[in-house]
C-alpha cells in the first residue's frame, strides 16, 4: 500500500503523497506530489527562520510535467518523494529555484535532502474512522441508489502518519539543519474530481508535550455536506480517532478569506480538547489543470488545552473561474 499505485483508466485517476511539518522555532514545510493521467500536481513551501517563506517556482500554479523515470519515486521538476521502508521511512529531495513569497523577484537556489521516519501507527480512513462519525455524515444526506453509486465511484484510500523529518537544506550556499515533526499521507483511487468539493478545513498540529493530530471538516455536497474527520496521537503514542467536533465551515471563512484568530473544541472518546489557532502567514495555491481548487496554507501557532503547539491549517475552496494571471494569488495574500 505504501508505494506508487497503478493509475486507473479514468482521466481523473490519482495517486498522491503529501507531507506537512513544523517546529517550535518557526520552521514549516508543506509538500505534495499527485500523479495524474496528464500531469503531476506538485508544490513545495518551506519557511526558514531568518530567510522567509520560500515557494516552488510555478506557484500558485501546481501543474508540473509527468516524470516516470524512476519506478519507486513520486517526482517532477526537481521535487522527489521516495518510499524507502513502508510506513517507516521516506526520502524527501528538491533541487532547483525557489522564490520569496512576499517578493517574487527574490529567488534562491535550493537543495533539500531530508528523511522522514516514524515508529508510530498510521490512521487508515478505510478502517479506523469510527462508525458513528461515518453514520453522522451519511445521516445528513438523502439515500438513493444513485447516491450510494456516487460514494462508490469516488471512494479513495487515504491514510496518514506522523513522524520526524530531519536533514538539511542549502539555500544560496548557506547550510541549514532541518528537524521537525511532520505528518505524511498517501491517497489513491479510481478518480478525484476537485469540482465535486465545496470546502474543507484541516488542522494539522504538534504540541510541546508530544501530542499530535489532524482534525477537520469536509464538504462535498453530492456525497457529504458535512463530514468530521481526524485523530490524535496521545503523548505516549496511542492513536485515538476523532468522535465529535464543533467546528462549522460556514462560521469560518465562508467568504473566501480564512480566519486568522479563532477556536473550537473536539473530542476523542470522552476526552475533550479546546483549540486556539493564531495564523502567522498564509499563501495560496491552485490544484487541477483548470485550477478547480484553491488551497490556502495557513502557517499557524496552536494552543490546545493550554499547551502550546505549531502546525498548518489547510483550507480548500471551490474555484470556478479558471486560471488567473500569475500574481493574483500573491496580491490576495498581501491584502490579508
C-alpha positions as CSV (number, residue, x, y, z in Angstrom):
1,X,0.0,0.0,0.0
2,X,2.8,2.4,0.8
3,X,4.2,2.7,-2.8
4,X,3.2,4.1,-6.2
5,X,-0.1,2.7,-7.4
6,X,-1.2,1.9,-10.9
7,X,-3.4,4.7,-12.2
8,X,-6.9,3.7,-13.4
9,X,-8.0,4.5,-17.0
10,X,-10.2,7.4,-15.8
11,X,-8.8,10.8,-16.8
12,X,-9.1,12.0,-13.2
13,X,-7.2,9.0,-11.7
14,X,-4.8,9.9,-9.0
15,X,-2.0,8.7,-6.7
16,X,-0.9,11.4,-4.3
17,X,1.6,11.8,-1.5
18,X,1.8,14.8,0.9
19,X,3.9,16.0,3.8
20,X,3.3,18.8,6.3
21,X,5.6,19.8,9.2
22,X,6.6,22.5,11.6
23,X,8.6,23.1,14.8
24,X,8.7,25.5,17.8
25,X,11.3,27.9,16.3
26,X,9.3,28.7,13.2
27,X,10.3,26.1,10.5
28,X,7.4,25.0,8.3
29,X,7.2,22.7,5.3
30,X,4.3,21.7,3.0
31,X,5.0,19.5,0.0
32,X,2.8,17.4,-2.3
33,X,3.1,15.3,-5.4
34,X,-0.1,13.9,-7.1
35,X,0.3,11.6,-10.1
36,X,-2.4,12.2,-12.7
37,X,-3.0,10.9,-16.2
38,X,-2.0,14.1,-17.9
39,X,0.3,15.8,-15.4
40,X,1.6,15.9,-11.8
41,X,0.1,18.3,-9.2
42,X,3.2,19.3,-7.3
43,X,4.4,22.0,-4.9
44,X,6.8,22.9,-2.1
45,X,6.5,25.5,0.6
46,X,9.4,26.0,3.0
47,X,9.6,28.6,5.7
48,X,13.1,29.2,7.1
49,X,13.6,31.5,10.1
50,X,15.7,34.5,9.1
51,X,15.1,33.8,5.4
52,X,11.3,33.8,5.0
53,X,8.6,31.7,3.2
54,X,10.0,30.1,0.1
55,X,7.8,28.8,-2.7
56,X,8.5,26.5,-5.6
57,X,8.8,28.5,-8.8
58,X,5.5,27.8,-10.5
59,X,3.2,28.6,-7.5
60,X,0.4,29.4,-7.3
61,X,0.1,27.0,-10.3
62,X,0.8,23.4,-9.3
63,X,0.7,21.7,-12.7
64,X,4.0,20.0,-13.3
65,X,5.3,17.7,-16.0
66,X,4.8,14.0,-15.8
67,X,8.0,12.2,-14.7
68,X,8.0,8.4,-14.6
69,X,11.8,8.0,-14.9
70,X,12.2,6.3,-11.5
71,X,9.8,3.4,-10.6
72,X,9.8,4.0,-6.8
73,X,9.7,7.8,-6.6
74,X,7.0,10.3,-6.9
75,X,8.9,13.0,-8.7
76,X,8.7,16.0,-11.1
77,X,10.8,19.1,-11.9
78,X,13.4,18.6,-9.2
79,X,11.0,17.5,-6.4
80,X,11.0,13.9,-5.3
81,X,9.5,11.8,-2.5
82,X,10.7,8.2,-2.3
83,X,9.5,5.4,-0.1
84,X,12.5,3.6,1.5
85,X,10.8,1.4,4.0
86,X,7.0,1.0,4.1
87,X,5.3,3.0,6.9
88,X,8.8,3.8,8.4
89,X,11.0,5.9,6.2
90,X,10.6,8.2,3.2
91,X,13.2,10.4,1.4
92,X,12.4,14.0,0.5
93,X,14.6,15.8,-2.1
94,X,14.4,19.0,-4.0
95,X,17.0,20.8,-6.2
96,X,16.0,24.0,-8.0
97,X,15.0,27.6,-7.6
98,X,12.5,28.9,-5.0
99,X,11.2,32.4,-4.6
100,X,10.3,34.6,-1.6
101,X,6.6,34.7,-1.0
102,X,6.3,38.5,-0.4
103,X,8.9,39.4,-3.0
104,X,8.6,37.1,-6.1
105,X,11.6,38.7,-7.7
106,X,13.9,37.5,-4.9
107,X,15.0,34.0,-5.9
108,X,17.2,31.4,-4.2
109,X,19.0,28.2,-5.3
110,X,17.8,25.5,-3.0
111,X,19.0,21.9,-2.4
112,X,16.9,20.0,0.1
113,X,17.7,16.5,1.4
114,X,15.8,15.0,4.4
115,X,14.4,11.8,5.7
116,X,11.0,11.3,7.3
117,X,11.0,8.5,9.8
118,X,8.4,7.0,12.2
119,X,7.7,4.2,14.6
120,X,4.1,5.3,15.1
121,X,1.0,3.7,13.9
122,X,-0.9,5.0,10.8
123,X,-4.5,6.1,10.6
124,X,-6.4,4.5,7.7
125,X,-9.7,6.2,7.0
126,X,-11.0,2.9,5.4
127,X,-10.7,1.0,8.6
128,X,-10.0,3.4,11.5
129,X,-12.7,6.0,11.2
130,X,-15.4,5.4,13.9
131,X,-18.7,4.0,12.5
132,X,-20.6,6.7,14.4
133,X,-18.7,9.5,12.6
134,X,-19.4,8.0,9.3
135,X,-23.1,7.5,10.2
136,X,-23.3,11.2,11.3
137,X,-22.1,12.2,7.8
138,X,-24.4,9.8,6.0
139,X,-27.4,10.8,8.0
140,X,-27.3,14.3,6.6
141,X,-28.0,13.1,3.0
142,X,-30.9,11.7,1.0
143,X,-30.3,8.0,0.5
144,X,-30.9,6.8,-3.1
145,X,-29.3,4.2,-5.4
146,X,-27.5,7.0,-7.3
147,X,-26.2,8.4,-4.0
148,X,-24.5,5.2,-3.0
149,X,-23.2,4.7,-6.5
150,X,-21.6,8.2,-6.3
151,X,-19.9,7.2,-3.0
152,X,-18.6,4.1,-4.5
153,X,-17.4,5.8,-7.7
154,X,-15.5,8.4,-5.7
155,X,-14.1,6.2,-3.0
156,X,-10.4,6.7,-2.2
157,X,-7.9,5.0,0.0
158,X,-6.3,7.6,2.3
159,X,-4.1,7.1,5.3
160,X,-1.9,9.4,7.5
161,X,1.0,9.0,9.8
162,X,3.1,11.3,11.9
163,X,6.9,11.1,12.2
164,X,10.1,13.2,12.3
165,X,11.6,15.0,9.4
166,X,15.4,15.5,9.7
167,X,18.1,16.5,7.2
168,X,19.5,19.7,5.7
169,X,18.7,22.4,3.2
170,X,21.3,24.5,1.4
171,X,20.0,28.0,0.3
172,X,22.4,30.0,-1.8
173,X,25.3,28.0,-0.3
174,X,24.2,28.5,3.3
175,X,23.5,25.2,5.1
176,X,20.6,24.8,7.5
177,X,19.6,21.8,9.6
178,X,16.0,20.5,9.5
179,X,14.4,18.9,12.5
180,X,10.6,19.0,12.8
181,X,7.5,16.9,13.5
182,X,5.8,16.1,10.2
183,X,2.6,14.3,9.0
184,X,2.6,12.5,5.7
185,X,-0.3,11.0,3.9
186,X,-0.9,8.8,0.8
187,X,-4.2,8.9,-1.2
188,X,-5.1,6.9,-4.3
189,X,-8.3,5.9,-6.1
190,X,-10.2,5.5,-9.3
191,X,-10.8,9.2,-9.7
192,X,-10.5,12.5,-7.8
193,X,-12.8,15.3,-9.0
194,X,-11.9,18.6,-7.4
195,X,-15.1,20.1,-8.9
196,X,-17.2,18.0,-6.6
197,X,-15.7,19.7,-3.5
198,X,-17.1,22.8,-1.9
199,X,-14.7,23.3,1.0
200,X,-12.6,21.7,3.7
201,X,-10.5,22.8,6.7
202,X,-7.8,20.5,8.2
203,X,-5.9,21.4,11.4
204,X,-2.5,19.5,11.5
205,X,-0.6,20.2,14.7
206,X,2.1,19.1,17.1
207,X,2.2,20.2,20.8
208,X,5.1,20.8,23.1
209,X,4.1,17.7,25.2
210,X,4.3,15.4,22.2
211,X,0.6,15.3,21.4
212,X,-0.1,15.3,17.6
213,X,-3.1,15.3,15.4
214,X,-5.2,16.3,12.4
215,X,-8.9,17.3,12.8
216,X,-11.2,18.9,10.4
217,X,-14.4,19.0,8.3
218,X,-15.0,18.3,4.6
219,X,-17.9,19.4,2.5
220,X,-18.5,17.5,-0.8
221,X,-22.2,18.4,-1.5
222,X,-23.2,15.4,-3.6
223,X,-21.6,13.0,-1.1
224,X,-21.1,14.5,2.4
225,X,-22.4,18.0,3.2
226,X,-20.5,17.7,6.5
227,X,-18.1,15.0,7.3
228,X,-15.9,15.2,10.5
229,X,-12.5,13.5,10.2
230,X,-9.4,13.2,12.3
231,X,-7.4,11.6,15.1
232,X,-5.0,12.4,17.9
233,X,-1.7,10.7,18.9
234,X,-1.6,10.9,22.7
235,X,1.7,11.8,24.4
236,X,2.6,8.2,24.8
237,X,1.9,7.4,21.1
238,X,-1.5,5.8,21.3
239,X,-3.8,6.7,18.3
240,X,-7.3,7.9,19.1
241,X,-10.0,8.7,16.4
242,X,-12.0,11.9,16.5
243,X,-15.5,11.3,17.8
244,X,-17.0,14.8,17.9
245,X,-16.2,18.3,16.6
246,X,-18.0,21.6,17.0
247,X,-16.1,23.4,14.1
248,X,-18.6,24.6,11.4
249,X,-17.3,25.6,8.0
250,X,-20.0,28.2,7.5
251,X,-18.8,30.0,10.6
252,X,-15.1,30.2,9.5
253,X,-14.1,31.8,6.3
254,X,-17.2,31.2,4.2
255,X,-16.5,34.5,2.4
256,X,-13.3,33.0,0.9
257,X,-10.9,34.5,3.4
258,X,-9.9,32.1,6.2
259,X,-9.8,33.4,9.7
260,X,-6.6,34.3,11.4
261,X,-7.6,34.0,15.1
262,X,-10.3,31.5,16.2
263,X,-11.0,28.5,18.3
264,X,-13.1,25.3,18.5
265,X,-13.4,22.1,20.5
266,X,-13.3,18.4,19.7
267,X,-13.4,15.0,21.4
268,X,-11.7,11.7,21.1
269,X,-13.8,9.3,23.2
270,X,-14.5,11.0,26.5
271,X,-11.5,13.4,26.3
272,X,-12.2,17.0,25.3
273,X,-9.8,19.3,23.6
274,X,-10.1,23.1,23.5
275,X,-8.2,24.5,20.5
276,X,-7.0,28.1,19.8
277,X,-5.4,29.0,16.4
278,X,-3.3,32.0,15.6
279,X,-2.2,32.3,12.0
280,X,1.3,33.6,11.3
281,X,1.4,33.6,7.5
282,X,-0.6,32.3,4.5
283,X,-0.2,31.6,0.9
284,X,-2.4,30.2,-1.8
285,X,-2.0,27.6,-4.5
286,X,-4.4,26.1,-7.1
287,X,-4.9,22.4,-7.9
288,X,-6.1,20.9,-11.2
289,X,-5.5,21.7,-14.9
290,X,-8.2,24.4,-14.8
291,X,-7.4,25.5,-11.2
292,X,-10.5,23.7,-9.9
293,X,-9.5,24.1,-6.2
294,X,-7.9,26.9,-4.3
295,X,-5.8,25.8,-1.3
296,X,-4.8,28.3,1.4
297,X,-2.0,27.0,3.6
298,X,-2.1,28.9,7.0
299,X,1.2,28.5,8.9
300,X,-0.1,28.7,12.5
301,X,0.5,28.5,16.2
302,X,-1.8,26.4,18.3
303,X,-2.8,26.2,21.9
304,X,-4.6,23.0,22.9
305,X,-5.8,22.6,26.5
306,X,-3.3,25.3,27.4
307,X,-0.3,23.5,25.8
308,X,1.5,25.4,23.0
309,X,1.9,23.9,19.6
310,X,2.6,24.6,15.9
311,X,1.4,23.4,12.6
312,X,-0.6,24.1,9.4
313,X,-4.2,24.7,8.7
314,X,-5.1,23.7,5.2
315,X,-8.3,25.4,3.7
316,X,-9.8,24.3,0.4
317,X,-12.3,26.4,-1.6
318,X,-14.0,25.5,-4.8
319,X,-12.6,27.7,-7.6
320,X,-14.9,28.2,-10.6
321,X,-13.3,31.0,-12.6
322,X,-10.4,29.0,-14.2
323,X,-6.8,30.0,-14.4
324,X,-5.8,33.6,-13.3
325,X,-2.8,35.7,-14.2
326,X,0.3,35.0,-12.2
327,X,0.5,37.3,-9.2
328,X,-3.2,37.4,-8.4
329,X,-2.9,35.0,-5.5
330,X,0.1,36.8,-4.0
331,X,-1.9,40.1,-4.1
332,X,-4.7,38.4,-2.2
333,X,-2.2,37.1,0.4
334,X,-0.7,40.5,0.9
335,X,-4.1,42.1,1.4
336,X,-4.9,39.6,4.2
